[in-house]
Amino acid sequence: MKKSLRLIFASFIIVGGTAVVSFAQEANNHRPPGINERQHNQQKRIKDGVQDGDINRQELKNLEKEQARIRQMERRARSDGDVTLRERTRIQHELSQSSRHIRRASRN
């Protein structure tokens, strides 16, 4: 009787441990995109908008200028080592604004 209880208890521990590990991996896969990933996605959206004819030359010029300014901000932030939380927040804010500008340019 004691052996079967131990076996059942051990099974629960193994199954529970496996579930915890899988939840941790699942949560890790759904992290928000980082700065470089967002920049890459925005560049792709701009390129797609130009190819579709949704973004004209002047809009392209303005969007590219904005992207260059954000890249410069990132370079400055990384120049002294790791990016601080404040710098990261500011860059993310600028990327969000840029994303709105891309959306507006594509839909006008």
DRENFIMI-751122 format. One record per residue: residue in one letter; residue number from 1; chain; x, y, z of N, C-alpha, C, O in turn. Coordinates in nm, 2 decimals. Layout:
residues N
{rest->A	nr->NUM	kette->A	n_xx->X	n_yy->Y	n_zz->Z	ca_xx->X	ca_yy->Y	ca_zz->Z	c_xx->X	c_yy->Y	c_zz->Z	o_xx->X	o_yy->Y	o_zz->Z}
...
END
This chain:
residues 108
{rest->M	nr->1	kette->A	n_xx->0.08	n_yy->-0.12	n_zz->0.00	ca_xx->0.00	ca_yy->0.00	ca_zz->0.00	c_xx->0.09	c_yy->0.13	c_zz->0.00	o_xx->0.06	o_yy->0.22	o_zz->-0.08}
{rest->K	nr->2	kette->A	n_xx->0.19	n_yy->0.13	n_zz->0.09	ca_xx->0.28	ca_yy->0.24	ca_zz->0.09	c_xx->0.36	c_yy->0.26	c_zz->-0.04	o_xx->0.38	o_yy->0.37	o_zz->-0.08}
{rest->K	nr->3	kette->A	n_xx->0.40	n_yy->0.15	n_zz->-0.10	ca_xx->0.47	ca_yy->0.16	ca_zz->-0.23	c_xx->0.38	c_yy->0.22	c_zz->-0.33	o_xx->0.43	o_yy->0.31	o_zz->-0.41}
{rest->S	nr->4	kette->A	n_xx->0.26	n_yy->0.18	n_zz->-0.34	ca_xx->0.17	ca_yy->0.24	ca_zz->-0.44	c_xx->0.14	c_yy->0.39	c_zz->-0.42	o_xx->0.13	o_yy->0.47	o_zz->-0.51}
{rest->L	nr->5	kette->A	n_xx->0.13	n_yy->0.43	n_zz->-0.29	ca_xx->0.11	ca_yy->0.57	ca_zz->-0.26	c_xx->0.24	c_yy->0.65	c_zz->-0.30	o_xx->0.23	o_yy->0.76	o_zz->-0.35}
{rest->R	nr->6	kette->A	n_xx->0.35	n_yy->0.59	n_zz->-0.27	ca_xx->0.48	ca_yy->0.66	ca_zz->-0.31	c_xx->0.49	c_yy->0.67	c_zz->-0.46	o_xx->0.53	o_yy->0.78	o_zz->-0.52}
{rest->L	nr->7	kette->A	n_xx->0.45	n_yy->0.57	n_zz->-0.53	ca_xx->0.45	ca_yy->0.57	ca_zz->-0.68	c_xx->0.36	c_yy->0.68	c_zz->-0.74	o_xx->0.39	o_yy->0.75	o_zz->-0.83}
{rest->I	nr->8	kette->A	n_xx->0.24	n_yy->0.68	n_zz->-0.68	ca_xx->0.14	ca_yy->0.78	ca_zz->-0.72	c_xx->0.19	c_yy->0.92	c_zz->-0.69	o_xx->0.18	o_yy->1.01	o_zz->-0.78}
{rest->F	nr->9	kette->A	n_xx->0.25	n_yy->0.94	n_zz->-0.57	ca_xx->0.30	ca_yy->1.07	ca_zz->-0.54	c_xx->0.42	c_yy->1.11	c_zz->-0.63	o_xx->0.43	o_yy->1.23	o_zz->-0.67}
{rest->A	nr->10	kette->A	n_xx->0.51	n_yy->1.02	n_zz->-0.66	ca_xx->0.62	ca_yy->1.05	ca_zz->-0.75	c_xx->0.57	c_yy->1.08	c_zz->-0.89	o_xx->0.63	o_yy->1.17	o_zz->-0.95}
{rest->S	nr->11	kette->A	n_xx->0.47	n_yy->1.02	n_zz->-0.93	ca_xx->0.41	ca_yy->1.05	ca_zz->-1.06	c_xx->0.35	c_yy->1.19	c_zz->-1.07	o_xx->0.37	o_yy->1.26	o_zz->-1.17}
{rest->F	nr->12	kette->A	n_xx->0.28	n_yy->1.23	n_zz->-0.96	ca_xx->0.23	ca_yy->1.36	ca_zz->-0.95	c_xx->0.34	c_yy->1.47	c_zz->-0.96	o_xx->0.33	o_yy->1.57	o_zz->-1.02}
{rest->I	nr->13	kette->A	n_xx->0.45	n_yy->1.44	n_zz->-0.89	ca_xx->0.56	ca_yy->1.53	ca_zz->-0.89	c_xx->0.62	c_yy->1.55	c_zz->-1.03	o_xx->0.66	o_yy->1.66	o_zz->-1.07}
{rest->I	nr->14	kette->A	n_xx->0.64	n_yy->1.44	n_zz->-1.09	ca_xx->0.70	ca_yy->1.44	ca_zz->-1.23	c_xx->0.61	c_yy->1.51	c_zz->-1.33	o_xx->0.65	o_yy->1.60	o_zz->-1.40}
{rest->V	nr->15	kette->A	n_xx->0.48	n_yy->1.48	n_zz->-1.32	ca_xx->0.39	ca_yy->1.55	ca_zz->-1.41	c_xx->0.38	c_yy->1.70	c_zz->-1.38	o_xx->0.38	o_yy->1.78	o_zz->-1.47}
{rest->G	nr->16	kette->A	n_xx->0.37	n_yy->1.73	n_zz->-1.25	ca_xx->0.37	ca_yy->1.87	ca_zz->-1.21	c_xx->0.49	c_yy->1.95	c_zz->-1.25	o_xx->0.48	o_yy->2.06	o_zz->-1.30}
{rest->G	nr->17	kette->A	n_xx->0.61	n_yy->1.89	n_zz->-1.24	ca_xx->0.73	ca_yy->1.95	ca_zz->-1.28	c_xx->0.74	c_yy->1.97	c_zz->-1.43	o_xx->0.79	o_yy->2.08	o_zz->-1.47}
{rest->T	nr->18	kette->A	n_xx->0.69	n_yy->1.87	n_zz->-1.50	ca_xx->0.69	ca_yy->1.89	ca_zz->-1.65	c_xx->0.60	c_yy->2.00	c_zz->-1.69	o_xx->0.63	o_yy->2.08	o_zz->-1.78}
{rest->A	nr->19	kette->A	n_xx->0.48	n_yy->2.01	n_zz->-1.62	ca_xx->0.39	ca_yy->2.12	ca_zz->-1.66	c_xx->0.45	c_yy->2.26	c_zz->-1.63	o_xx->0.43	o_yy->2.35	o_zz->-1.70}
{rest->V	nr->20	kette->A	n_xx->0.52	n_yy->2.27	n_zz->-1.52	ca_xx->0.58	ca_yy->2.40	ca_zz->-1.48	c_xx->0.68	c_yy->2.44	c_zz->-1.58	o_xx->0.69	o_yy->2.55	o_zz->-1.63}
{rest->V	nr->21	kette->A	n_xx->0.77	n_yy->2.34	n_zz->-1.63	ca_xx->0.87	ca_yy->2.37	ca_zz->-1.73	c_xx->0.80	c_yy->2.41	c_zz->-1.86	o_xx->0.85	o_yy->2.51	o_zz->-1.92}
{rest->S	nr->22	kette->A	n_xx->0.70	n_yy->2.34	n_zz->-1.90	ca_xx->0.63	ca_yy->2.38	ca_zz->-2.03	c_xx->0.57	c_yy->2.51	c_zz->-2.02	o_xx->0.57	o_yy->2.59	o_zz->-2.12}
{rest->F	nr->23	kette->A	n_xx->0.51	n_yy->2.55	n_zz->-1.91	ca_xx->0.45	ca_yy->2.68	ca_zz->-1.89	c_xx->0.56	c_yy->2.79	c_zz->-1.90	o_xx->0.54	o_yy->2.90	o_zz->-1.96}
{rest->A	nr->24	kette->A	n_xx->0.67	n_yy->2.76	n_zz->-1.84	ca_xx->0.78	ca_yy->2.86	ca_zz->-1.84	c_xx->0.83	c_yy->2.88	c_zz->-1.98	o_xx->0.86	o_yy->2.99	o_zz->-2.02}
{rest->Q	nr->25	kette->A	n_xx->0.85	n_yy->2.77	n_zz->-2.06	ca_xx->0.89	ca_yy->2.79	ca_zz->-2.20	c_xx->0.79	c_yy->2.86	c_zz->-2.28	o_xx->0.82	o_yy->2.94	o_zz->-2.36}
{rest->E	nr->26	kette->A	n_xx->0.66	n_yy->2.83	n_zz->-2.26	ca_xx->0.55	ca_yy->2.90	ca_zz->-2.33	c_xx->0.55	c_yy->3.05	c_zz->-2.30	o_xx->0.54	o_yy->3.13	o_zz->-2.39}
{rest->A	nr->27	kette->A	n_xx->0.57	n_yy->3.09	n_zz->-2.18	ca_xx->0.57	ca_yy->3.23	ca_zz->-2.14	c_xx->0.70	c_yy->3.30	c_zz->-2.20	o_xx->0.69	o_yy->3.41	o_zz->-2.24}
{rest->N	nr->28	kette->A	n_xx->0.81	n_yy->3.23	n_zz->-2.21	ca_xx->0.93	ca_yy->3.28	ca_zz->-2.27	c_xx->0.91	c_yy->3.31	c_zz->-2.42	o_xx->0.98	o_yy->3.40	o_zz->-2.47}
{rest->N	nr->29	kette->A	n_xx->0.83	n_yy->3.23	n_zz->-2.49	ca_xx->0.81	ca_yy->3.24	ca_zz->-2.63	c_xx->0.73	c_yy->3.36	c_zz->-2.67	o_xx->0.73	o_yy->3.40	o_zz->-2.78}
{rest->H	nr->30	kette->A	n_xx->0.65	n_yy->3.42	n_zz->-2.57	ca_xx->0.56	ca_yy->3.52	ca_zz->-2.60	c_xx->0.61	c_yy->3.66	c_zz->-2.54	o_xx->0.53	o_yy->3.74	o_zz->-2.50}
{rest->R	nr->31	kette->A	n_xx->0.74	n_yy->3.68	n_zz->-2.54	ca_xx->0.79	ca_yy->3.80	ca_zz->-2.49	c_xx->0.77	c_yy->3.91	c_zz->-2.60	o_xx->0.76	o_yy->3.88	o_zz->-2.72}
{rest->P	nr->32	kette->A	n_xx->0.76	n_yy->4.03	n_zz->-2.55	ca_xx->0.74	ca_yy->4.14	ca_zz->-2.65	c_xx->0.86	c_yy->4.16	c_zz->-2.74	o_xx->0.97	o_yy->4.13	o_zz->-2.69}
{rest->P	nr->33	kette->A	n_xx->0.84	n_yy->4.20	n_zz->-2.86	ca_xx->0.96	ca_yy->4.22	ca_zz->-2.95	c_xx->1.06	c_yy->4.32	c_zz->-2.90	o_xx->1.02	o_yy->4.42	o_zz->-2.84}
{rest->G	nr->34	kette->A	n_xx->1.19	n_yy->4.30	n_zz->-2.92	ca_xx->1.29	ca_yy->4.40	ca_zz->-2.88	c_xx->1.30	c_yy->4.51	c_zz->-2.98	o_xx->1.23	o_yy->4.51	o_zz->-3.08}
{rest->I	nr->35	kette->A	n_xx->1.39	n_yy->4.60	n_zz->-2.95	ca_xx->1.42	ca_yy->4.72	ca_zz->-3.03	c_xx->1.45	c_yy->4.68	c_zz->-3.17	o_xx->1.39	o_yy->4.73	o_zz->-3.27}
{rest->N	nr->36	kette->A	n_xx->1.55	n_yy->4.59	n_zz->-3.19	ca_xx->1.60	ca_yy->4.55	ca_zz->-3.32	c_xx->1.49	c_yy->4.48	c_zz->-3.40	o_xx->1.48	o_yy->4.51	o_zz->-3.52}
{rest->E	nr->37	kette->A	n_xx->1.41	n_yy->4.40	n_zz->-3.34	ca_xx->1.30	ca_yy->4.33	ca_zz->-3.40	c_xx->1.20	c_yy->4.43	c_zz->-3.45	o_xx->1.14	o_yy->4.41	o_zz->-3.56}
{rest->R	nr->38	kette->A	n_xx->1.16	n_yy->4.52	n_zz->-3.37	ca_xx->1.06	ca_yy->4.62	ca_zz->-3.41	c_xx->1.12	c_yy->4.71	c_zz->-3.52	o_xx->1.04	o_yy->4.74	o_zz->-3.62}
{rest->Q	nr->39	kette->A	n_xx->1.24	n_yy->4.74	n_zz->-3.52	ca_xx->1.30	ca_yy->4.82	ca_zz->-3.63	c_xx->1.30	c_yy->4.74	c_zz->-3.76	o_xx->1.26	o_yy->4.80	o_zz->-3.87}
{rest->H	nr->40	kette->A	n_xx->1.33	n_yy->4.62	n_zz->-3.75	ca_xx->1.33	ca_yy->4.53	ca_zz->-3.87	c_xx->1.18	c_yy->4.52	c_zz->-3.93	o_xx->1.16	o_yy->4.54	o_zz->-4.05}
{rest->N	nr->41	kette->A	n_xx->1.08	n_yy->4.50	n_zz->-3.84	ca_xx->0.95	ca_yy->4.49	ca_zz->-3.88	c_xx->0.90	c_yy->4.62	c_zz->-3.95	o_xx->0.83	o_yy->4.62	o_zz->-4.05}
{rest->Q	nr->42	kette->A	n_xx->0.94	n_yy->4.74	n_zz->-3.89	ca_xx->0.90	ca_yy->4.86	ca_zz->-3.94	c_xx->0.96	c_yy->4.89	c_zz->-4.08	o_xx->0.90	o_yy->4.94	o_zz->-4.17}
{rest->Q	nr->43	kette->A	n_xx->1.09	n_yy->4.85	n_zz->-4.10	ca_xx->1.15	ca_yy->4.86	ca_zz->-4.23	c_xx->1.08	c_yy->4.78	c_zz->-4.33	o_xx->1.06	o_yy->4.82	o_zz->-4.45}
{rest->K	nr->44	kette->A	n_xx->1.04	n_yy->4.66	n_zz->-4.29	ca_xx->0.96	ca_yy->4.57	ca_zz->-4.39	c_xx->0.83	c_yy->4.63	c_zz->-4.42	o_xx->0.79	o_yy->4.63	o_zz->-4.54}
{rest->R	nr->45	kette->A	n_xx->0.76	n_yy->4.69	n_zz->-4.32	ca_xx->0.63	ca_yy->4.76	ca_zz->-4.35	c_xx->0.65	c_yy->4.88	c_zz->-4.45	o_xx->0.56	o_yy->4.90	o_zz->-4.53}
{rest->I	nr->46	kette->A	n_xx->0.75	n_yy->4.95	n_zz->-4.43	ca_xx->0.78	ca_yy->5.07	ca_zz->-4.52	c_xx->0.80	c_yy->5.01	c_zz->-4.66	o_xx->0.75	o_yy->5.07	o_zz->-4.76}
{rest->K	nr->47	kette->A	n_xx->0.89	n_yy->4.91	n_zz->-4.67	ca_xx->0.92	ca_yy->4.86	ca_zz->-4.80	c_xx->0.80	c_yy->4.80	c_zz->-4.87	o_xx->0.77	o_yy->4.83	o_zz->-4.99}
{rest->D	nr->48	kette->A	n_xx->0.71	n_yy->4.73	n_zz->-4.79	ca_xx->0.59	ca_yy->4.68	ca_zz->-4.85	c_xx->0.50	c_yy->4.79	c_zz->-4.89	o_xx->0.43	o_yy->4.78	o_zz->-5.00}
{rest->G	nr->49	kette->A	n_xx->0.49	n_yy->4.90	n_zz->-4.82	ca_xx->0.40	ca_yy->5.01	ca_zz->-4.85	c_xx->0.45	c_yy->5.08	c_zz->-4.98	o_xx->0.37	o_yy->5.12	o_zz->-5.06}
{rest->V	nr->50	kette->A	n_xx->0.58	n_yy->5.09	n_zz->-5.00	ca_xx->0.63	ca_yy->5.15	ca_zz->-5.12	c_xx->0.60	c_yy->5.06	c_zz->-5.24	o_xx->0.56	o_yy->5.11	o_zz->-5.34}
{rest->Q	nr->51	kette->A	n_xx->0.62	n_yy->4.93	n_zz->-5.22	ca_xx->0.60	ca_yy->4.83	ca_zz->-5.33	c_xx->0.45	c_yy->4.83	c_zz->-5.37	o_xx->0.42	o_yy->4.82	o_zz->-5.49}
{rest->D	nr->52	kette->A	n_xx->0.36	n_yy->4.85	n_zz->-5.27	ca_xx->0.22	ca_yy->4.85	ca_zz->-5.30	c_xx->0.17	c_yy->4.98	c_zz->-5.35	o_xx->0.06	o_yy->4.99	o_zz->-5.40}
{rest->G	nr->53	kette->A	n_xx->0.25	n_yy->5.08	n_zz->-5.35	ca_xx->0.21	ca_yy->5.21	ca_zz->-5.39	c_xx->0.14	c_yy->5.29	c_zz->-5.29	o_xx->0.08	o_yy->5.40	o_zz->-5.32}
{rest->D	nr->54	kette->A	n_xx->0.13	n_yy->5.24	n_zz->-5.16	ca_xx->0.06	ca_yy->5.31	ca_zz->-5.06	c_xx->0.14	c_yy->5.43	c_zz->-5.00	o_xx->0.09	o_yy->5.52	o_zz->-4.94}
{rest->I	nr->55	kette->A	n_xx->0.27	n_yy->5.42	n_zz->-5.01	ca_xx->0.36	ca_yy->5.52	ca_zz->-4.95	c_xx->0.43	c_yy->5.59	c_zz->-5.07	o_xx->0.50	o_yy->5.53	o_zz->-5.15}
{rest->N	nr->56	kette->A	n_xx->0.42	n_yy->5.72	n_zz->-5.08	ca_xx->0.48	ca_yy->5.80	ca_zz->-5.19	c_xx->0.62	c_yy->5.84	c_zz->-5.15	o_xx->0.67	o_yy->5.81	o_zz->-5.04}
{rest->R	nr->57	kette->A	n_xx->0.69	n_yy->5.91	n_zz->-5.24	ca_xx->0.83	ca_yy->5.95	ca_zz->-5.22	c_xx->0.85	c_yy->6.04	c_zz->-5.10	o_xx->0.94	o_yy->6.01	o_zz->-5.02}
{rest->Q	nr->58	kette->A	n_xx->0.77	n_yy->6.14	n_zz->-5.08	ca_xx->0.78	ca_yy->6.23	ca_zz->-4.97	c_xx->0.76	c_yy->6.16	c_zz->-4.84	o_xx->0.83	o_yy->6.18	o_zz->-4.74}
{rest->E	nr->59	kette->A	n_xx->0.66	n_yy->6.07	n_zz->-4.83	ca_xx->0.63	ca_yy->5.99	ca_zz->-4.71	c_xx->0.75	c_yy->5.90	c_zz->-4.68	o_xx->0.79	o_yy->5.88	o_zz->-4.56}
{rest->L	nr->60	kette->A	n_xx->0.80	n_yy->5.84	n_zz->-4.78	ca_xx->0.92	ca_yy->5.75	ca_zz->-4.77	c_xx->1.03	c_yy->5.83	c_zz->-4.71	o_xx->1.10	o_yy->5.78	o_zz->-4.62}
{rest->K	nr->61	kette->A	n_xx->1.06	n_yy->5.95	n_zz->-4.76	ca_xx->1.17	ca_yy->6.03	ca_zz->-4.72	c_xx->1.15	c_yy->6.06	c_zz->-4.57	o_xx->1.25	o_yy->6.05	o_zz->-4.49}
{rest->N	nr->62	kette->A	n_xx->1.03	n_yy->6.10	n_zz->-4.53	ca_xx->1.01	ca_yy->6.13	ca_zz->-4.39	c_xx->1.02	c_yy->6.01	c_zz->-4.30	o_xx->1.08	o_yy->6.02	o_zz->-4.19}
{rest->L	nr->63	kette->A	n_xx->0.97	n_yy->5.90	n_zz->-4.34	ca_xx->0.97	ca_yy->5.77	ca_zz->-4.26	c_xx->1.12	c_yy->5.73	c_zz->-4.24	o_xx->1.16	o_yy->5.68	o_zz->-4.14}
{rest->E	nr->64	kette->A	n_xx->1.19	n_yy->5.73	n_zz->-4.35	ca_xx->1.33	ca_yy->5.69	ca_zz->-4.35	c_xx->1.41	c_yy->5.78	c_zz->-4.25	o_xx->1.50	o_yy->5.73	o_zz->-4.18}
{rest->K	nr->65	kette->A	n_xx->1.38	n_yy->5.91	n_zz->-4.26	ca_xx->1.45	ca_yy->6.00	ca_zz->-4.17	c_xx->1.42	c_yy->5.97	c_zz->-4.03	o_xx->1.51	o_yy->5.98	o_zz->-3.94}
{rest->E	nr->66	kette->A	n_xx->1.30	n_yy->5.94	n_zz->-4.00	ca_xx->1.26	ca_yy->5.90	ca_zz->-3.86	c_xx->1.33	c_yy->5.78	c_zz->-3.82	o_xx->1.37	o_yy->5.77	o_zz->-3.70}
{rest->Q	nr->67	kette->A	n_xx->1.33	n_yy->5.68	n_zz->-3.90	ca_xx->1.40	ca_yy->5.55	ca_zz->-3.87	c_xx->1.55	c_yy->5.57	c_zz->-3.84	o_xx->1.60	o_yy->5.51	o_zz->-3.75}
{rest->A	nr->68	kette->A	n_xx->1.61	n_yy->5.66	n_zz->-3.92	ca_xx->1.75	ca_yy->5.69	ca_zz->-3.90	c_xx->1.77	c_yy->5.76	c_zz->-3.77	o_xx->1.87	o_yy->5.73	o_zz->-3.70}
{rest->R	nr->69	kette->A	n_xx->1.68	n_yy->5.85	n_zz->-3.73	ca_xx->1.69	ca_yy->5.92	ca_zz->-3.60	c_xx->1.68	c_yy->5.81	c_zz->-3.48	o_xx->1.75	o_yy->5.83	o_zz->-3.38}
{rest->I	nr->70	kette->A	n_xx->1.59	n_yy->5.72	n_zz->-3.50	ca_xx->1.58	ca_yy->5.61	ca_zz->-3.39	c_xx->1.70	c_yy->5.53	c_zz->-3.39	o_xx->1.75	o_yy->5.49	o_zz->-3.28}
{rest->R	nr->71	kette->A	n_xx->1.76	n_yy->5.49	n_zz->-3.50	ca_xx->1.88	ca_yy->5.41	ca_zz->-3.50	c_xx->1.99	c_yy->5.49	c_zz->-3.43	o_xx->2.07	o_yy->5.43	o_zz->-3.36}
{rest->Q	nr->72	kette->A	n_xx->2.00	n_yy->5.62	n_zz->-3.46	ca_xx->2.10	ca_yy->5.70	ca_zz->-3.39	c_xx->2.08	c_yy->5.71	c_zz->-3.24	o_xx->2.18	o_yy->5.70	o_zz->-3.16}
{rest->M	nr->73	kette->A	n_xx->1.96	n_yy->5.71	n_zz->-3.20	ca_xx->1.92	ca_yy->5.71	ca_zz->-3.05	c_xx->1.98	c_yy->5.58	c_zz->-2.99	o_xx->2.03	o_yy->5.58	o_zz->-2.88}
{rest->E	nr->74	kette->A	n_xx->1.95	n_yy->5.47	n_zz->-3.06	ca_xx->1.99	ca_yy->5.34	ca_zz->-3.01	c_xx->2.14	c_yy->5.33	c_zz->-3.01	o_xx->2.20	o_yy->5.28	o_zz->-2.91}
{rest->R	nr->75	kette->A	n_xx->2.21	n_yy->5.38	n_zz->-3.11	ca_xx->2.36	ca_yy->5.38	ca_zz->-3.11	c_xx->2.41	c_yy->5.45	c_zz->-2.99	o_xx->2.51	o_yy->5.41	o_zz->-2.93}
{rest->R	nr->76	kette->A	n_xx->2.36	n_yy->5.57	n_zz->-2.97	ca_xx->2.40	ca_yy->5.65	ca_zz->-2.86	c_xx->2.38	c_yy->5.58	c_zz->-2.72	o_xx->2.47	o_yy->5.58	o_zz->-2.64}
{rest->A	nr->77	kette->A	n_xx->2.26	n_yy->5.52	n_zz->-2.71	ca_xx->2.23	ca_yy->5.44	ca_zz->-2.59	c_xx->2.33	c_yy->5.33	c_zz->-2.57	o_xx->2.36	o_yy->5.30	o_zz->-2.45}
{rest->R	nr->78	kette->A	n_xx->2.36	n_yy->5.26	n_zz->-2.67	ca_xx->2.45	ca_yy->5.14	ca_zz->-2.66	c_xx->2.60	c_yy->5.18	c_zz->-2.65	o_xx->2.68	o_yy->5.10	o_zz->-2.61}
{rest->S	nr->79	kette->A	n_xx->2.63	n_yy->5.30	n_zz->-2.68	ca_xx->2.77	ca_yy->5.34	ca_zz->-2.69	c_xx->2.84	c_yy->5.34	c_zz->-2.55	o_xx->2.96	o_yy->5.31	o_zz->-2.55}
{rest->D	nr->80	kette->A	n_xx->2.77	n_yy->5.36	n_zz->-2.45	ca_xx->2.83	ca_yy->5.36	ca_zz->-2.31	c_xx->2.81	c_yy->5.22	c_zz->-2.24	o_xx->2.81	o_yy->5.22	o_zz->-2.12}
{rest->G	nr->81	kette->A	n_xx->2.78	n_yy->5.12	n_zz->-2.31	ca_xx->2.75	ca_yy->4.99	ca_zz->-2.25	c_xx->2.61	c_yy->4.95	c_zz->-2.28	o_xx->2.56	o_yy->4.97	o_zz->-2.39}
{rest->D	nr->82	kette->A	n_xx->2.55	n_yy->4.89	n_zz->-2.18	ca_xx->2.41	ca_yy->4.84	ca_zz->-2.19	c_xx->2.31	c_yy->4.95	c_zz->-2.19	o_xx->2.33	o_yy->5.06	o_zz->-2.13}
{rest->V	nr->83	kette->A	n_xx->2.20	n_yy->4.93	n_zz->-2.26	ca_xx->2.09	ca_yy->5.03	ca_zz->-2.26	c_xx->2.01	c_yy->5.03	c_zz->-2.13	o_xx->1.97	o_yy->4.92	o_zz->-2.08}
{rest->T	nr->84	kette->A	n_xx->2.00	n_yy->5.15	n_zz->-2.07	ca_xx->1.93	ca_yy->5.16	ca_zz->-1.94	c_xx->1.78	c_yy->5.15	c_zz->-1.97	o_xx->1.73	o_yy->5.16	o_zz->-2.08}
{rest->L	nr->85	kette->A	n_xx->1.70	n_yy->5.13	n_zz->-1.86	ca_xx->1.56	ca_yy->5.11	ca_zz->-1.87	c_xx->1.50	c_yy->5.24	c_zz->-1.93	o_xx->1.41	o_yy->5.24	o_zz->-2.01}
{rest->R	nr->86	kette->A	n_xx->1.55	n_yy->5.35	n_zz->-1.88	ca_xx->1.50	ca_yy->5.48	ca_zz->-1.93	c_xx->1.52	c_yy->5.50	c_zz->-2.08	o_xx->1.43	o_yy->5.55	o_zz->-2.15}
{rest->E	nr->87	kette->A	n_xx->1.64	n_yy->5.47	n_zz->-2.13	ca_xx->1.68	ca_yy->5.48	ca_zz->-2.27	c_xx->1.59	c_yy->5.38	c_zz->-2.35	o_xx->1.54	o_yy->5.42	o_zz->-2.46}
{rest->R	nr->88	kette->A	n_xx->1.57	n_yy->5.26	n_zz->-2.30	ca_xx->1.49	ca_yy->5.16	ca_zz->-2.37	c_xx->1.35	c_yy->5.21	c_zz->-2.38	o_xx->1.28	o_yy->5.19	o_zz->-2.49}
{rest->T	nr->89	kette->A	n_xx->1.29	n_yy->5.26	n_zz->-2.27	ca_xx->1.16	ca_yy->5.31	ca_zz->-2.28	c_xx->1.14	c_yy->5.43	c_zz->-2.38	o_xx->1.04	o_yy->5.43	o_zz->-2.45}
{rest->R	nr->90	kette->A	n_xx->1.24	n_yy->5.52	n_zz->-2.38	ca_xx->1.23	ca_yy->5.63	ca_zz->-2.48	c_xx->1.24	c_yy->5.58	c_zz->-2.62	o_xx->1.17	o_yy->5.62	o_zz->-2.71}
{rest->I	nr->91	kette->A	n_xx->1.33	n_yy->5.48	n_zz->-2.65	ca_xx->1.34	ca_yy->5.43	ca_zz->-2.78	c_xx->1.21	c_yy->5.35	c_zz->-2.82	o_xx->1.16	o_yy->5.37	o_zz->-2.93}
{rest->Q	nr->92	kette->A	n_xx->1.15	n_yy->5.28	n_zz->-2.73	ca_xx->1.03	ca_yy->5.20	ca_zz->-2.76	c_xx->0.92	c_yy->5.30	c_zz->-2.79	o_xx->0.83	o_yy->5.28	o_zz->-2.87}
{rest->H	nr->93	kette->A	n_xx->0.91	n_yy->5.42	n_zz->-2.71	ca_xx->0.81	ca_yy->5.52	ca_zz->-2.74	c_xx->0.83	c_yy->5.58	c_zz->-2.88	o_xx->0.73	o_yy->5.59	o_zz->-2.95}
{rest->E	nr->94	kette->A	n_xx->0.95	n_yy->5.60	n_zz->-2.92	ca_xx->0.98	ca_yy->5.66	ca_zz->-3.05	c_xx->0.94	c_yy->5.55	c_zz->-3.16	o_xx->0.88	o_yy->5.59	o_zz->-3.26}
{rest->L	nr->95	kette->A	n_xx->0.96	n_yy->5.43	n_zz->-3.13	ca_xx->0.92	ca_yy->5.32	ca_zz->-3.23	c_xx->0.77	c_yy->5.31	c_zz->-3.24	o_xx->0.72	o_yy->5.29	o_zz->-3.35}
{rest->S	nr->96	kette->A	n_xx->0.70	n_yy->5.33	n_zz->-3.13	ca_xx->0.56	ca_yy->5.33	ca_zz->-3.13	c_xx->0.50	c_yy->5.45	c_zz->-3.22	o_xx->0.41	o_yy->5.43	o_zz->-3.29}
{rest->Q	nr->97	kette->A	n_xx->0.56	n_yy->5.57	n_zz->-3.20	ca_xx->0.52	ca_yy->5.68	ca_zz->-3.28	c_xx->0.55	c_yy->5.65	c_zz->-3.42	o_xx->0.47	o_yy->5.68	o_zz->-3.51}
{rest->S	nr->98	kette->A	n_xx->0.66	n_yy->5.60	n_zz->-3.45	ca_xx->0.70	ca_yy->5.57	ca_zz->-3.59	c_xx->0.60	c_yy->5.47	c_zz->-3.65	o_xx->0.57	o_yy->5.48	o_zz->-3.77}
{rest->S	nr->99	kette->A	n_xx->0.56	n_yy->5.37	n_zz->-3.57	ca_xx->0.47	ca_yy->5.27	ca_zz->-3.62	c_xx->0.34	c_yy->5.34	c_zz->-3.66	o_xx->0.28	o_yy->5.30	o_zz->-3.76}
{rest->R	nr->100	kette->A	n_xx->0.29	n_yy->5.43	n_zz->-3.58	ca_xx->0.17	ca_yy->5.51	ca_zz->-3.61	c_xx->0.19	c_yy->5.59	c_zz->-3.74	o_xx->0.10	o_yy->5.59	o_zz->-3.83}
{rest->H	nr->101	kette->A	n_xx->0.30	n_yy->5.65	n_zz->-3.76	ca_xx->0.33	ca_yy->5.72	ca_zz->-3.88	c_xx->0.33	c_yy->5.63	c_zz->-4.01	o_xx->0.28	o_yy->5.67	o_zz->-4.11}
{rest->I	nr->102	kette->A	n_xx->0.38	n_yy->5.51	n_zz->-3.99	ca_xx->0.38	ca_yy->5.42	ca_zz->-4.10	c_xx->0.24	c_yy->5.38	c_zz->-4.14	o_xx->0.20	o_yy->5.38	o_zz->-4.26}
{rest->R	nr->103	kette->A	n_xx->0.16	n_yy->5.35	n_zz->-4.04	ca_xx->0.02	ca_yy->5.31	ca_zz->-4.06	c_xx->-0.05	c_yy->5.42	c_zz->-4.13	o_xx->-0.13	o_yy->5.40	o_zz->-4.22}
{rest->R	nr->104	kette->A	n_xx->-0.04	n_yy->5.55	n_zz->-4.08	ca_xx->-0.11	ca_yy->5.66	ca_zz->-4.15	c_xx->-0.06	c_yy->5.68	c_zz->-4.29	o_xx->-0.15	o_yy->5.70	o_zz->-4.38}
{rest->A	nr->105	kette->A	n_xx->0.07	n_yy->5.67	n_zz->-4.32	ca_xx->0.12	ca_yy->5.69	ca_zz->-4.45	c_xx->0.06	c_yy->5.58	c_zz->-4.54	o_xx->0.04	o_yy->5.60	o_zz->-4.66}
{rest->S	nr->106	kette->A	n_xx->0.05	n_yy->5.46	n_zz->-4.49	ca_xx->0.00	ca_yy->5.35	ca_zz->-4.57	c_xx->-0.15	c_yy->5.35	c_zz->-4.60	o_xx->-0.20	o_yy->5.30	o_zz->-4.70}
{rest->R	nr->107	kette->A	n_xx->-0.22	n_yy->5.43	n_zz->-4.52	ca_xx->-0.37	ca_yy->5.42	ca_zz->-4.53	c_xx->-0.43	c_yy->5.55	c_zz->-4.58	o_xx->-0.55	o_yy->5.57	o_zz->-4.59}
{rest->N	nr->108	kette->A	n_xx->-0.34	n_yy->5.65	n_zz->-4.62	ca_xx->-0.40	ca_yy->5.78	ca_zz->-4.67	c_xx->-0.43	c_yy->5.77	c_zz->-4.81	o_xx->-0.48	o_yy->5.87	o_zz->-4.87}
END
